[in-house]
Amino acid sequence: MSIFSLKGKTAIITGGASGIGKAIAQKFATQGANVHILELNKEEGNEVVAKINKDGGKAKSYECDVSRQEQVRDVVMQISKGKTIDILINNAGIAHVGNVENTTQEDLDRIYQVNIKGVYNCVLAVIPFMKKDGGCIINMASIASVIGLADRFAYSMSKGAALTMTYSIAKDYLEYGIRCNSISPARIHTPFVDGFIAKNYPGKEAEMFDKLSKSQPIGRMGTPEEVAYLAVYLCSDEASFITGTNFPIDGGSIKLNG
């Protein structure tokens, strides 16, 4: 654990019960971090924590809706008692498929509340603690932050905001030793992807999975673990010279497509 060690660091991971968030929580615990999962689904959060603790790691789960500022503040206060907060991973997010014409006001508001306001709420809650001893913030953006994706109007809006918030936070808190970066995945094979395919392409699951995989230049989807390893590095002391940067993990999608 001497390389990319997170030993003894307190890490908050939102949406840490499934997909990318779950993989990050597990890898962080393996690297020695004290993991705190903020998760809307209480049962799934407890399951991940139980597995981490069984494997010798340290983790706790908190039922929390990141779109509600008071809930976030209360949970962060619980976590911060007697300890610093070293890492925040803003991973919680929701998706939406549609262009501007078939995106309703309700759709837009729902995306905003979680994907934008949720990031704001969590950063706002941890910044006072990080200002004391420094810290690291990772915002989960997307390739949709920097390239045009069809039928992702509201989602792209929210991930563009996550990216630009990253730049602002990094700039504003340099003097406090707080680093802030973003990770921009392309299509990652998570339970969400399987559910999306099953819902929208019944009977053609294998065909659509293959098509979506091959839409990325590298010829496959990424894995949550691959994203988690990048997050481990960016939050480790070995990455202490890195801030205000977006890291695509996209199988060549941004530069090699088209």
N, C-alpha and C positions, 0 to 999 in steps of 0.2 A: 504493500500500500504506500510505499515511499514516493512513487511516481503518481501524479494526479490524485494525491490523497485529499480526502475531505474530512479526515479524522477530527472529531470533536466539533465540527461546524454544524450550526443549526440551520436547517434548510426547510423552507415552506414551499410546497408544491401544490398548486391549484389544479383541480381536475386530475388528481393523482390515482384514481381507482381503475382507469382503463387506458388502453392504447398507449400513446406516447407518454402521458403522465405517469402511468403505472410503471413503464420501463425506466423512466427517470428516477422514480422513487426507489425502485429496486437496485439500480446501479449506484445511486447515491449512498444507500445503506451499505452496500458492499464496500464502498470506498471509505466507510467510517462516519458518514454524516448522521446526525440525529434528525430523522425525517418527520415532518409534520404535514399531513395531507389535508387539504381543504377540499371537501367533496360534497356535492349535493345529494348523492346516493349513499346514505349512511351504511347500508349493508355491504355494498361493494368496497367502500373505504375500509371498513373493519376487516374484510377478507384479505385485502392487500397487506394491511398492517399485521395481521396474524401470521401471514406467510413470512414477512420480513423478520418479525421477532422470532419465529420458529427457526429461521435460518441463521440466527445469531446477530441480526441487526437491531437497530433501535428506531421505532416508529410509533406514531400516534395519528389518529384520524379525528377530524372534527367535521361535523355536519355544518355546512356553510354555503350560502348562496352569495357568490362573489358580487352580484349586482346590488346587494344590499349593504350599504356602507357601515351601518351600525353592527351588523353581524360580523363583518370582516374585522372591524376594529376590536370587537369583544374577543374574537378568537385570537387575534394577534397579541392582545394584552395577556391572554392566558399563556400563550407560548413564550412570551418575553419575560415572564417572571423569573428573576434570578439568572437570566442568560441573555446573551446578545443574539441578534438575528443576522446571520452571515449571508444567507442566500435566499432569494425569492425567484421562483420559476412561475411566471404567469402563463400557464398552459390551458386553463379552463376556457372552453370556447364551444360555440355551436355553429352549424353550417346552414346555408340556404342556397337553393338552386333557383335561378330565375334572372331575367333581365329587368331593366327599369320598369317596363310596362306591366309585368306580372309580379312585381314586388309591391306588396301593400304597405300602408303606413305601419300596420301592426307588425309585419315582417321586419321592417327597418328598425322599429323601436326595440323589438326583441333582440335582434343582432347587436344593436348599440348597447343595450343594457348589460349584456354578458361580455362581448368581445372587446368593447371599448371602455365602458364604465367599470367593468370588472377589473381591468388592468389598472385603471386610475385608482380605484378603491384600495387595491392591494398595495400598490406603490405608496400611496398616501399614508397607509397604516404602518408600513415598515421603515420608511425614510427616517423618522425621528430616531429610531434605534440604530440604524446604520450610520447616521451622522456622527455617532460617538466613536466608532472603531472601524468604519469602512464596511464594504459589503459588495455583493455581486447580484445583479438583477438580470434575468433572461426573460425577454418577451417572445412568446411563440408567434411569429408572423407567418408568412406563407410566400410561395412564389407568386401568388396573386397580388402581393404587395408591389411587385415591380414589373409584371408583365400582364397583358390582357388575357383573361380566361373567359370563354363563352359561358353565359348564364350564371355568372357569379357576381352580380352587381353589388348586392348588399354585403356579401362575404368579403369581396375584394375591398370595399370601402372600409370595413372594420379592420382588416389586416394591414391596409395602408396606414391606418391610424396607429396600429401597434408599432409599425416600423418607425414612423415619425416621432411618436412618443419616446421611443428608444433613444433617438438622437437628442431630443430635448433633455431627457433625464441625464444622459451621459455628460452633456455640456454643463448643465446646471450644478452637478454635484461632484465635479472633478476634485475640487478642493477638499472634499470630505473623504476622499479615498473610496468612493462608490463607483464601481464599474457597471455599465449597462450595455448589453448587446442583445441582438435578436437572432433567432434561428428561423430560417424560411424553408420548410420542407416542401417537396413536391408531393406526389401521391404516395402515402405510406400505408402499408397493409395493416389495418386495424379492424376491430369488430365493426366500426362504423361503415367502413368500405363494404364489408360483407353484407351488412344489413341494407345498405343503399342498393347494392346490386340485386339482392333478393327481392326487395320491394318493387323496384322499377323494371326488372328484367326477369320475371319468373319463368323458369324453364330454360333460361339462357345464361345461367350463372357462370358456367365455365367459359363460355364464349366471350362474355363481357369482361370477365376477369382477365382473360388473355389479351383482349383488345386494350383495356385500360393499362395493363402492364406494359404493352408494347408501344403505348403512346409516349413513353419516356425513352429518350435516346439510349439509355443503358439497357433497356429491354426488360425491365422488371420494376416492381414497386420497391420502395425502401422498407426497412423494418423499424419498429419502434426502438429496438435496441441500438440501431445505428445512430438515431437521433440522440438517444440517451448518452452514448459515448461522447458525442460532441458537446453535450451539455456538461458532462463531467469535466472535460478539459477546460471549457470556458469558465467554470466556477473554481478551478484549482489555482493554486499559487503559480503554477507554470504559465498561466495565461494572464499574469498580472500587468502586462504591457498592452492588453487589448481592451479597448472600450469604444463605444460609439460606432460599432460595426455590425453589419448584417451578414449572417453566414448562411448562404443557400446550401441545402443538402438535397439535391434534386435530380441526381442521375443525368445531369447535363441538360435539363429541361430549359433553363433560361438561355444558355449560350448556344446550344446545339440544335434546338428545334427550329424548323422553318428554313 
